[in-house]
Amino acid sequence: MESICVFCGSSMGIRSSYKQSAQKLGETLANLGLKLVYGGASVGLMGIVADAVLSNGGEVIGVIPEFLANKEIAHIGLSQLYIVDSMHERKTKMAELADAFIALPGGYGTLEEFCEILTWAQLRLHEKPCGLLNIEGYYDPLLKLFDQAVTEQFLKPDLRALVLQASEPEELLTLFANYKPNIVDKWIGREVKP
């Protein structure tokens, strides 16, 4: 593992623990020699995690669509910044550059990015670990929804296990280091009979 993609809010959120965890994640990535790949903004949790990596001597690669470069205030101090044409191109580029994916707290964009990359894992388009940094239980409702999808047989338990989660960056990165992809067919009710 050489690079970690972090999805997170372009806002700070209400709790100081979100900012503290973003900073701790950035410091941890830099100290472990892991590159940060992220959405390229200088604001919100995005800016906090990027600045923490940079201030600890790490490498940061940002990917931002041109139409957001001014709204989210593209970070000008990055090791490398890709300015792309669309959100789709942004997600594709981040996926190409990263060896694993972490979601910090965020809104629709963060959830959409994480769920899309998780879906790509389910469809075997990649075998990279995907994890939630579940700060103060922020992602508990989402994890409960994933569990409900298993109960209602929209999701296999083995595929539910694709979502790694921890409340501390070091713990999540340890889960990543020990990750072994569990390859199963995604479709329920379409098992091939011998």
N, CA and C atoms as a LAMMPS dump frame, in Angstrom:
ITEM: TIMESTEP
0
ITEM: NUMBER OF ATOMS
582
ITEM: BOX BOUNDS ff ff ff
-5.0000000000000000e+02 5.0000000000000000e+02
-5.0000000000000000e+02 5.0000000000000000e+02
-5.0000000000000000e+02 5.0000000000000000e+02
ITEM: ATOMS id mol type element x y z
1 1 1 N 0.848 -1.177 0
2 1 2 C 0 0 0
3 1 3 C 0.896 1.243 0
4 2 1 N 0.677 2.092 -0.988
5 2 2 C 1.488 3.307 -1.085
6 2 3 C 0.666 4.575 -0.967
7 3 1 N -0.612 4.496 -1.335
8 3 2 C -1.443 5.706 -1.331
9 3 3 C -2.851 5.385 -0.853
10 4 1 N -3.419 6.34 -0.114
11 4 2 C -4.764 6.196 0.434
12 4 3 C -5.614 7.342 -0.066
13 5 1 N -6.763 7.017 -0.632
14 5 2 C -7.726 8.035 -1.038
15 5 3 C -8.646 8.312 0.143
16 6 1 N -8.815 9.584 0.474
17 6 2 C -9.702 9.989 1.56
18 6 3 C -10.84 10.813 0.988
19 7 1 N -12.055 10.35 1.242
20 7 2 C -13.267 11.095 0.915
21 7 3 C -13.718 11.783 2.203
22 8 1 N -14.043 13.063 2.126
23 8 2 C -14.504 13.757 3.333
24 8 3 C -15.155 15.079 2.96
25 9 1 N -15.726 15.72 3.964
26 9 2 C -16.495 16.933 3.751
27 9 3 C -15.654 18.142 3.372
28 10 1 N -16.257 19.018 2.564
29 10 2 C -15.652 20.318 2.278
30 10 3 C -16.102 21.33 3.333
31 11 1 N -16.828 20.828 4.337
32 11 2 C -17.187 21.59 5.531
33 11 3 C -16.51 20.929 6.724
34 12 1 N -16.526 21.61 7.865
35 12 2 C -15.872 21.092 9.067
36 12 3 C -16.78 20.195 9.9
37 13 1 N -18.093 20.357 9.772
38 13 2 C -18.993 19.648 10.666
39 13 3 C -19.056 20.354 12.009
40 14 1 N -19.946 19.877 12.874
41 14 2 C -20.221 20.579 14.126
42 14 3 C -19.276 20.211 15.266
43 15 1 N -18.679 19.016 15.213
44 15 2 C -17.858 18.539 16.325
45 15 3 C -16.37 18.78 16.073
46 16 1 N -15.679 19.217 17.092
47 16 2 C -14.233 19.441 16.976
48 16 3 C -13.493 18.117 16.74
49 17 1 N -14.112 17.01 17.144
50 17 2 C -13.469 15.698 16.965
51 17 3 C -13.297 15.355 15.483
52 18 1 N -14.155 15.883 14.607
53 18 2 C -14.011 15.622 13.176
54 18 3 C -12.707 16.234 12.669
55 19 1 N -12.485 17.479 13.043
56 19 2 C -11.259 18.176 12.641
57 19 3 C -10.033 17.476 13.237
58 20 1 N -10.117 17.12 14.519
59 20 2 C -8.992 16.458 15.186
60 20 3 C -8.664 15.126 14.526
61 21 1 N -9.691 14.363 14.161
62 21 2 C -9.461 13.063 13.514
63 21 3 C -8.895 13.227 12.11
64 22 1 N -9.37 14.239 11.379
65 22 2 C -8.821 14.502 10.04
66 22 3 C -7.345 14.854 10.142
67 23 1 N -7.007 15.665 11.127
68 23 2 C -5.604 16.04 11.33
69 23 3 C -4.778 14.816 11.726
70 24 1 N -5.305 14.011 12.622
71 24 2 C -4.59 12.806 13.07
72 24 3 C -4.398 11.829 11.914
73 25 1 N -5.422 11.685 11.071
74 25 2 C -5.293 10.809 9.91
75 25 3 C -4.181 11.306 8.996
76 26 1 N -4.165 12.608 8.727
77 26 2 C -3.12 13.168 7.872
78 26 3 C -1.735 12.957 8.44
79 27 1 N -1.573 13.192 9.739
80 27 2 C -0.281 12.978 10.392
81 27 3 C 0.135 11.515 10.302
82 28 1 N -0.821 10.62 10.528
83 28 2 C -0.534 9.187 10.497
84 28 3 C -0.107 8.75 9.105
85 29 1 N -0.821 9.209 8.08
86 29 2 C -0.453 8.859 6.703
87 29 3 C 0.974 9.312 6.402
88 30 1 N 1.291 10.559 6.757
89 30 2 C 2.629 11.088 6.483
90 30 3 C 3.69 10.29 7.238
91 31 1 N 3.428 10.002 8.502
92 31 2 C 4.407 9.272 9.319
93 31 3 C 4.647 7.856 8.814
94 32 1 N 3.637 7.273 8.169
95 32 2 C 3.773 5.929 7.611
96 32 3 C 4.3 5.943 6.171
97 33 1 N 4.533 7.138 5.639
98 33 2 C 5.03 7.249 4.27
99 33 3 C 3.981 6.95 3.217
100 34 1 N 2.705 7.101 3.579
101 34 2 C 1.607 6.863 2.637
102 34 3 C 1.178 8.181 1.99
103 35 1 N 1.029 8.179 0.682
104 35 2 C 0.556 9.351 -0.04
105 35 3 C -0.941 9.52 0.188
106 36 1 N -1.388 10.766 0.257
107 36 2 C -2.805 11.083 0.324
108 36 3 C -3.291 11.438 -1.075
109 37 1 N -4.388 10.802 -1.471
110 37 2 C -5.121 11.177 -2.683
111 37 3 C -6.472 11.675 -2.188
112 38 1 N -6.891 12.85 -2.644
113 38 2 C -8.168 13.388 -2.167
114 38 3 C -8.72 14.372 -3.181
115 39 1 N -9.825 15.018 -2.83
116 39 2 C -10.552 15.861 -3.766
117 39 3 C -9.971 17.207 -4.107
118 40 1 N -8.809 17.564 -3.574
119 40 2 C -8.072 18.738 -4.032
120 40 3 C -8.444 20.081 -3.433
121 41 1 N -9.375 20.132 -2.481
122 41 2 C -9.815 21.415 -1.92
123 41 3 C -8.971 21.815 -0.718
124 42 1 N -9.016 23.123 -0.417
125 42 2 C -8.287 23.644 0.741
126 42 3 C -9.219 23.944 1.91
127 43 1 N -10.499 23.629 1.767
128 43 2 C -11.492 23.976 2.79
129 43 3 C -12.015 22.725 3.491
130 44 1 N -12.632 22.924 4.657
131 44 2 C -13.282 21.847 5.385
132 44 3 C -12.314 20.773 5.833
133 45 1 N -12.866 19.576 6.064
134 45 2 C -12.03 18.448 6.474
135 45 3 C -11.035 18.084 5.381
136 46 1 N -11.41 18.381 4.125
137 46 2 C -10.493 18.113 3.014
138 46 3 C -9.182 18.878 3.202
139 47 1 N -9.307 20.154 3.51
140 47 2 C -8.12 20.982 3.717
141 47 3 C -7.324 20.564 4.94
142 48 1 N -8.033 20.17 6.007
143 48 2 C -7.362 19.768 7.25
144 48 3 C -6.484 18.541 7.02
145 49 1 N -7.04 17.508 6.389
146 49 2 C -6.264 16.279 6.193
147 49 3 C -5.081 16.536 5.253
148 50 1 N -5.294 17.324 4.2
149 50 2 C -4.201 17.626 3.271
150 50 3 C -3.093 18.415 3.96
151 51 1 N -3.472 19.45 4.709
152 51 2 C -2.468 20.262 5.402
153 51 3 C -1.69 19.441 6.427
154 52 1 N -2.368 18.51 7.101
155 52 2 C -1.691 17.675 8.097
156 52 3 C -0.649 16.774 7.437
157 53 1 N -0.973 16.22 6.279
158 53 2 C 0.003 15.397 5.558
159 53 3 C 1.19 16.256 5.134
160 54 1 N 0.903 17.401 4.529
161 54 2 C 1.968 18.274 4.034
162 54 3 C 2.866 18.784 5.156
163 55 1 N 2.269 19.195 6.271
164 55 2 C 3.073 19.755 7.366
165 55 3 C 3.918 18.696 8.067
166 56 1 N 3.632 17.429 7.787
167 56 2 C 4.435 16.339 8.344
168 56 3 C 5.33 15.697 7.285
169 57 1 N 5.547 16.414 6.191
170 57 2 C 6.494 15.98 5.175
171 57 3 C 5.981 14.955 4.194
172 58 1 N 4.652 14.758 4.158
173 58 2 C 4.08 13.765 3.26
174 58 3 C 3.718 14.322 1.897
175 59 1 N 3.293 13.423 1.026
176 59 2 C 2.92 13.772 -0.349
177 59 3 C 1.405 13.762 -0.474
178 60 1 N 0.877 14.805 -1.16
179 60 2 C -0.569 14.933 -1.333
180 60 3 C -0.891 15.166 -2.801
181 61 1 N -1.786 14.324 -3.331
182 61 2 C -2.247 14.456 -4.709
183 61 3 C -3.73 14.809 -4.669
184 62 1 N -4.074 15.946 -5.244
185 62 2 C -5.466 16.385 -5.302
186 62 3 C -6.034 16.202 -6.692
187 63 1 N -7.34 15.94 -6.745
188 63 2 C -8.05 15.81 -8.018
189 63 3 C -9.343 16.608 -7.879
190 64 1 N -9.482 17.649 -8.685
191 64 2 C -10.656 18.509 -8.551
192 64 3 C -11.194 18.874 -9.936
193 65 1 N -12.516 18.85 -10.106
194 65 2 C -13.081 19.295 -11.379
195 65 3 C -12.926 20.808 -11.531
196 66 1 N -12.758 21.253 -12.744
197 66 2 C -12.551 22.683 -13
198 66 3 C -13.677 23.533 -12.431
199 67 1 N -14.933 23.057 -12.547
200 67 2 C -16.053 23.874 -12.08
201 67 3 C -16.085 24.019 -10.555
202 68 1 N -15.376 23.145 -9.838
203 68 2 C -15.309 23.241 -8.376
204 68 3 C -14.031 23.911 -7.891
205 69 1 N -13.085 24.108 -8.763
206 69 2 C -11.783 24.632 -8.347
207 69 3 C -11.923 25.962 -7.613
208 70 1 N -12.848 26.817 -8.05
209 70 2 C -13.052 28.1 -7.382
210 70 3 C -13.992 27.989 -6.194
211 71 1 N -15.053 27.175 -6.314
212 71 2 C -16.023 27.031 -5.225
213 71 3 C -15.416 26.368 -3.998
214 72 1 N -14.672 25.301 -4.203
215 72 2 C -14.052 24.584 -3.088
216 72 3 C -12.639 25.083 -2.817
217 73 1 N -12.229 26.088 -3.558
218 73 2 C -10.924 26.708 -3.401
219 73 3 C -9.813 25.658 -3.491
220 74 1 N -9.442 25.363 -4.726
221 74 2 C -8.406 24.352 -4.964
222 74 3 C -7.154 24.665 -4.156
223 75 1 N -6.604 23.65 -3.542
224 75 2 C -5.412 23.78 -2.698
225 75 3 C -4.21 24.006 -3.599
226 76 1 N -3.499 25.103 -3.392
227 76 2 C -2.377 25.435 -4.284
228 76 3 C -1.029 24.91 -3.776
229 77 1 N -1.006 24.325 -2.571
230 77 2 C 0.262 23.885 -2.024
231 77 3 C 0.503 22.391 -2.097
232 78 1 N -0.224 21.702 -2.965
233 78 2 C -0.136 20.241 -3.019
234 78 3 C 1.098 19.767 -3.778
235 79 1 N 1.473 18.525 -3.556
236 79 2 C 2.562 17.913 -4.31
237 79 3 C 2.187 17.833 -5.782
238 80 1 N 0.891 17.539 -6.031
239 80 2 C 0.387 17.444 -7.399
240 80 3 C -1.108 17.706 -7.37
241 81 1 N -1.598 18.475 -8.348
242 81 2 C -3.024 18.769 -8.451
243 81 3 C -3.483 18.513 -9.882
244 82 1 N -4.442 17.603 -10.008
245 82 2 C -5.069 17.344 -11.298
246 82 3 C -6.358 18.149 -11.359
247 83 1 N -6.52 18.935 -12.41
248 83 2 C -7.787 19.619 -12.646
249 83 3 C -8.444 18.889 -13.81
250 84 1 N -9.613 18.304 -13.526
251 84 2 C -10.29 17.447 -14.497
252 84 3 C -11.604 18.09 -14.938
253 85 1 N -12.257 17.45 -15.904
254 85 2 C -13.457 18.034 -16.501
255 85 3 C -14.75 17.727 -15.757
256 86 1 N -14.815 16.616 -15.038
257 86 2 C -16.102 16.221 -14.455
258 86 3 C -15.915 15.475 -13.14
259 87 1 N -17.012 15.312 -12.416
260 87 2 C -16.997 14.519 -11.186
261 87 3 C -16.65 13.062 -11.488
262 88 1 N -17.156 12.559 -12.611
263 88 2 C -16.858 11.173 -12.982
264 88 3 C -15.358 10.987 -13.213
265 89 1 N -14.762 11.947 -13.908
266 89 2 C -13.324 11.869 -14.158
267 89 3 C -12.543 11.988 -12.845
268 90 1 N -13.034 12.815 -11.93
269 90 2 C -12.395 12.968 -10.615
270 90 3 C -12.356 11.621 -9.88
271 91 1 N -13.502 10.958 -9.793
272 91 2 C -13.585 9.69 -9.067
273 91 3 C -12.731 8.614 -9.731
274 92 1 N -12.755 8.578 -11.053
275 92 2 C -11.955 7.592 -11.773
276 92 3 C -10.464 7.813 -11.524
277 93 1 N -10.039 9.068 -11.575
278 93 2 C -8.621 9.383 -11.366
279 93 3 C -8.195 9.042 -9.939
280 94 1 N -9.024 9.38 -8.955
281 94 2 C -8.684 9.067 -7.565
282 94 3 C -8.595 7.56 -7.372
283 95 1 N -9.513 6.82 -7.991
284 95 2 C -9.499 5.355 -7.883
285 95 3 C -8.228 4.773 -8.503
286 96 1 N -7.789 5.334 -9.616
287 96 2 C -6.566 4.863 -10.276
288 96 3 C -5.329 5.114 -9.413
289 97 1 N -5.318 6.248 -8.714
290 97 2 C -4.139 6.662 -7.957
291 97 3 C -4.022 6.008 -6.583
292 98 1 N -5.119 5.454 -6.06
293 98 2 C -5.144 4.987 -4.669
294 98 3 C -5.09 3.473 -4.555
295 99 1 N -4.548 3.018 -3.431
296 99 2 C -4.484 1.593 -3.096
297 99 3 C -5.531 1.199 -2.056
298 100 1 N -6.201 2.191 -1.466
299 100 2 C -7.235 1.954 -0.459
300 100 3 C -8.052 3.235 -0.31
301 101 1 N -9.211 3.118 0.35
302 101 2 C -10.148 4.239 0.432
303 101 3 C -10.69 4.388 1.847
304 102 1 N -10.684 5.629 2.337
305 102 2 C -11.224 5.945 3.66
306 102 3 C -12.247 7.061 3.505
307 103 1 N -13.371 6.925 4.201
308 103 2 C -14.334 8.019 4.284
309 103 3 C -14.33 8.571 5.703
310 104 1 N -14.015 9.848 5.822
311 104 2 C -14.217 10.616 7.04
312 104 3 C -15.658 11.133 6.999
313 105 1 N -16.151 11.76 8.045
314 105 2 C -17.488 12.354 7.965
315 105 3 C -17.609 13.338 6.802
316 106 1 N -18.8 13.363 6.226
317 106 2 C -19.093 14.266 5.117
318 106 3 C -20.551 14.135 4.739
319 107 1 N -20.925 14.821 3.698
320 107 2 C -22.32 14.835 3.256
321 107 3 C -22.553 13.952 2.046
322 108 1 N -23.468 14.39 1.174
323 108 2 C -23.852 13.597 0.006
324 108 3 C -22.649 13.164 -0.834
325 109 1 N -21.739 14.103 -1.108
326 109 2 C -20.603 13.783 -1.964
327 109 3 C -19.724 12.691 -1.38
328 110 1 N -19.449 12.796 -0.096
329 110 2 C -18.622 11.792 0.58
330 110 3 C -19.299 10.429 0.542
331 111 1 N -20.588 10.411 0.856
332 111 2 C -21.335 9.147 0.848
333 111 3 C -21.38 8.546 -0.549
334 112 1 N -21.613 9.39 -1.526
335 112 2 C -21.699 8.907 -2.911
336 112 3 C -20.359 8.343 -3.372
337 113 1 N -19.281 9.042 -3.073
338 113 2 C -17.958 8.57 -3.479
339 113 3 C -17.618 7.238 -2.811
340 114 1 N -17.877 7.158 -1.509
341 114 2 C -17.566 5.918 -0.792
342 114 3 C -18.432 4.764 -1.299
343 115 1 N -19.722 5.002 -1.461
344 115 2 C -20.605 3.918 -1.906
345 115 3 C -20.288 3.486 -3.333
346 116 1 N -19.877 4.414 -4.176
347 116 2 C -19.514 4.015 -5.538
348 116 3 C -18.266 3.143 -5.534
349 117 1 N -17.244 3.536 -4.791
350 117 2 C -16.016 2.739 -4.781
351 117 3 C -16.261 1.391 -4.116
352 118 1 N -17.175 1.356 -3.142
353 118 2 C -17.571 0.107 -2.492
354 118 3 C -18.311 -0.791 -3.485
355 119 1 N -19.161 -0.195 -4.289
356 119 2 C -19.871 -0.944 -5.33
357 119 3 C -18.881 -1.522 -6.338
358 120 1 N -17.868 -0.753 -6.681
359 120 2 C -16.843 -1.26 -7.602
360 120 3 C -16.128 -2.475 -6.999
361 121 1 N -15.912 -2.45 -5.678
362 121 2 C -15.312 -3.618 -5.01
363 121 3 C -16.26 -4.809 -5.078
364 122 1 N -17.535 -4.567 -4.826
365 122 2 C -18.543 -5.631 -4.886
366 122 3 C -18.591 -6.268 -6.272
367 123 1 N -18.423 -5.444 -7.29
368 123 2 C -18.464 -5.919 -8.67
369 123 3 C -17.103 -6.439 -9.15
370 124 1 N -16.147 -6.474 -8.25
371 124 2 C -14.793 -6.959 -8.53
372 124 3 C -14.043 -6.112 -9.547
373 125 1 N -14.354 -4.838 -9.595
374 125 2 C -13.598 -3.929 -10.453
375 125 3 C -12.275 -3.54 -9.792
376 126 1 N -12.182 -3.751 -8.491
377 126 2 C -10.922 -3.598 -7.762
378 126 3 C -10.982 -4.487 -6.528
379 127 1 N -9.82 -4.693 -5.909
380 127 2 C -9.73 -5.497 -4.692
381 127 3 C -9.045 -4.699 -3.584
382 128 1 N -9.319 -3.398 -3.539
383 128 2 C -8.695 -2.492 -2.585
384 128 3 C -9.59 -2.325 -1.359
385 129 1 N -8.987 -2.203 -0.166
386 129 2 C -9.805 -2.041 1.039
387 129 3 C -10.548 -0.707 1.066
388 130 1 N -11.751 -0.749 1.64
389 130 2 C -12.627 0.422 1.775
390 130 3 C -13.053 0.524 3.238
391 131 1 N -12.815 1.669 3.851
392 131 2 C -13.138 1.779 5.262
393 131 3 C -13.727 3.109 5.661
394 132 1 N -14.509 3.067 6.737
395 132 2 C -15.109 4.257 7.332
396 132 3 C -14.344 4.61 8.597
397 133 1 N -13.914 5.858 8.702
398 133 2 C -13.374 6.347 9.961
399 133 3 C -14.58 6.859 10.747
400 134 1 N -15.072 6.006 11.618
401 134 2 C -16.362 6.204 12.293
402 134 3 C -16.176 7.018 13.577
403 135 1 N -15.999 8.302 13.403
404 135 2 C -15.709 9.211 14.504
405 135 3 C -16.978 9.472 15.314
406 136 1 N -16.91 9.163 16.595
407 136 2 C -18.031 9.366 17.526
408 136 3 C -19.342 8.776 16.988
409 137 1 N -19.234 7.662 16.273
410 137 2 C -20.425 6.976 15.779
411 137 3 C -21.096 7.651 14.607
412 138 1 N -20.395 8.564 13.925
413 138 2 C -21 9.278 12.794
414 138 3 C -21.618 8.322 11.773
415 139 1 N -20.925 7.223 11.497
416 139 2 C -21.4 6.296 10.469
417 139 3 C -22.249 5.153 11.016
418 140 1 N -22.592 5.17 12.291
419 140 2 C -23.437 4.104 12.846
420 140 3 C -24.745 3.911 12.078
421 141 1 N -25.469 4.995 11.711
422 141 2 C -26.716 4.789 10.951
423 141 3 C -26.483 4.137 9.584
424 142 1 N -25.388 4.494 8.925
425 142 2 C -25.085 3.892 7.624
426 142 3 C -24.74 2.413 7.791
427 143 1 N -23.959 2.097 8.807
428 143 2 C -23.619 0.698 9.064
429 143 3 C -24.868 -0.114 9.402
430 144 1 N -25.792 0.501 10.123
431 144 2 C -27.064 -0.165 10.435
432 144 3 C -27.867 -0.409 9.159
433 145 1 N -27.831 0.537 8.234
434 145 2 C -28.514 0.356 6.95
435 145 3 C -27.891 -0.796 6.167
436 146 1 N -26.563 -0.88 6.169
437 146 2 C -25.9 -2 5.496
438 146 3 C -26.315 -3.328 6.131
439 147 1 N -26.402 -3.358 7.452
440 147 2 C -26.846 -4.573 8.14
441 147 3 C -28.292 -4.914 7.771
442 148 1 N -29.129 -3.893 7.634
443 148 2 C -30.522 -4.109 7.232
444 148 3 C -30.587 -4.685 5.816
445 149 1 N -29.699 -4.233 4.944
446 149 2 C -29.651 -4.766 3.575
447 149 3 C -29.32 -6.261 3.596
448 150 1 N -28.496 -6.69 4.55
449 150 2 C -28.2 -8.12 4.703
450 150 3 C -29.444 -8.845 5.207
451 151 1 N -30.077 -8.312 6.238
452 151 2 C -31.282 -8.929 6.809
453 151 3 C -32.368 -9.102 5.758
454 152 1 N -32.523 -8.115 4.9
455 152 2 C -33.563 -8.135 3.87
456 152 3 C -33.104 -8.834 2.586
457 153 1 N -31.925 -9.42 2.605
458 153 2 C -31.347 -10.176 1.499
459 153 3 C -31.16 -9.367 0.215
460 154 1 N -30.713 -8.123 0.41
461 154 2 C -30.246 -7.326 -0.728
462 154 3 C -28.724 -7.307 -0.79
463 155 1 N -28.093 -7.845 0.238
464 155 2 C -26.645 -7.824 0.347
465 155 3 C -26.187 -9.085 1.067
466 156 1 N -25.202 -9.758 0.504
467 156 2 C -24.659 -10.956 1.154
468 156 3 C -23.763 -10.553 2.323
469 157 1 N -23.757 -11.344 3.395
470 157 2 C -22.891 -11.037 4.539
471 157 3 C -21.419 -10.885 4.152
472 158 1 N -20.949 -11.707 3.228
473 158 2 C -19.551 -11.595 2.797
474 158 3 C -19.272 -10.248 2.129
475 159 1 N -20.268 -9.71 1.448
476 159 2 C -20.101 -8.41 0.806
477 159 3 C -20.264 -7.274 1.812
478 160 1 N -21.092 -7.479 2.81
479 160 2 C -21.193 -6.497 3.905
480 160 3 C -19.831 -6.351 4.577
481 161 1 N -19.078 -7.43 4.623
482 161 2 C -17.758 -7.429 5.261
483 161 3 C -16.725 -6.61 4.486
484 162 1 N -17.059 -6.165 3.272
485 162 2 C -16.163 -5.29 2.521
486 162 3 C -15.972 -3.95 3.216
487 163 1 N -16.941 -3.542 4.04
488 163 2 C -16.873 -2.248 4.715
489 163 3 C -16.108 -2.423 6.03
490 164 1 N -14.878 -1.941 6.036
491 164 2 C -14.08 -1.949 7.256
492 164 3 C -14.406 -0.672 8.022
493 165 1 N -14.29 -0.727 9.34
494 165 2 C -14.553 0.484 10.095
495 165 3 C -13.797 0.496 11.396
496 166 1 N -13.402 1.701 11.81
497 166 2 C -12.703 1.902 13.069
498 166 3 C -12.89 3.353 13.479
499 167 1 N -12.644 3.634 14.739
500 167 2 C -12.789 5.01 15.219
501 167 3 C -11.467 5.761 15.252
502 168 1 N -10.353 5.044 15.052
503 168 2 C -9.021 5.655 15.072
504 168 3 C -8.272 5.337 13.777
505 169 1 N -7.531 6.311 13.225
506 169 2 C -6.815 6.08 11.971
507 169 3 C -5.878 4.879 12.004
508 170 1 N -5.106 4.728 13.078
509 170 2 C -4.148 3.624 13.145
510 170 3 C -4.841 2.276 13.089
511 171 1 N -5.972 2.183 13.772
512 171 2 C -6.74 0.933 13.792
513 171 3 C -7.259 0.597 12.396
514 172 1 N -7.763 1.598 11.689
515 172 2 C -8.285 1.368 10.339
516 172 3 C -7.159 0.979 9.388
517 173 1 N -6.02 1.628 9.502
518 173 2 C -4.894 1.299 8.628
519 173 3 C -4.346 -0.095 8.92
520 174 1 N -4.44 -0.552 10.158
521 174 2 C -4.059 -1.935 10.488
522 174 3 C -5.016 -2.911 9.821
523 175 1 N -6.312 -2.594 9.844
524 175 2 C -7.29 -3.438 9.138
525 175 3 C -6.967 -3.492 7.645
526 176 1 N -6.576 -2.362 7.078
527 176 2 C -6.199 -2.316 5.656
528 176 3 C -4.998 -3.22 5.396
529 177 1 N -3.989 -3.14 6.262
530 177 2 C -2.761 -3.918 6.069
531 177 3 C -3.038 -5.419 6.1
532 178 1 N -4.053 -5.82 6.844
533 178 2 C -4.395 -7.245 6.968
534 178 3 C -5.548 -7.66 6.048
535 179 1 N -5.989 -6.763 5.181
536 179 2 C -7.159 -7.01 4.339
537 179 3 C -6.881 -8.071 3.282
538 180 1 N -7.816 -8.997 3.169
539 180 2 C -7.79 -9.986 2.093
540 180 3 C -9.163 -9.932 1.43
541 181 1 N -9.223 -9.622 0.134
542 181 2 C -10.53 -9.524 -0.526
543 181 3 C -11.282 -10.846 -0.49
544 182 1 N -12.553 -10.751 -0.223
545 182 2 C -13.423 -11.927 -0.177
546 182 3 C -14.238 -11.952 -1.464
547 183 1 N -13.866 -12.806 -2.367
548 183 2 C -14.494 -12.833 -3.68
549 183 3 C -15.718 -13.743 -3.647
550 184 1 N -16.875 -13.139 -3.75
551 184 2 C -18.126 -13.89 -3.847
552 184 3 C -18.985 -13.243 -4.918
553 185 1 N -19.914 -14.005 -5.428
554 185 2 C -20.87 -13.476 -6.401
555 185 3 C -21.814 -12.522 -5.676
556 186 1 N -22.066 -11.371 -6.233
557 186 2 C -22.905 -10.374 -5.583
558 186 3 C -24.383 -10.729 -5.6
559 187 1 N -24.829 -11.499 -6.586
560 187 2 C -26.261 -11.699 -6.785
561 187 3 C -26.838 -12.753 -5.858
562 188 1 N -27.868 -12.373 -5.158
563 188 2 C -28.571 -13.292 -4.249
564 188 3 C -29.657 -13.99 -5.054
565 189 1 N -29.714 -15.317 -4.912
566 189 2 C -30.751 -16.076 -5.631
567 189 3 C -30.338 -16.534 -7.011
568 190 1 N -29.09 -16.257 -7.397
569 190 2 C -28.61 -16.694 -8.714
570 190 3 C -27.455 -17.652 -8.56
571 191 1 N -27.401 -18.368 -7.463
572 191 2 C -26.32 -19.326 -7.247
573 191 3 C -26.384 -20.422 -8.311
574 192 1 N -25.22 -20.775 -8.792
575 192 2 C -25.144 -21.828 -9.8
576 192 3 C -25.201 -23.169 -9.074
577 193 1 N -26.082 -24.052 -9.536
578 193 2 C -26.212 -25.382 -8.92
579 193 3 C -25.248 -26.337 -9.6
580 194 1 N -24.59 -27.229 -8.785
581 194 2 C -23.631 -28.166 -9.365
582 194 3 C -24.295 -29.186 -10.275
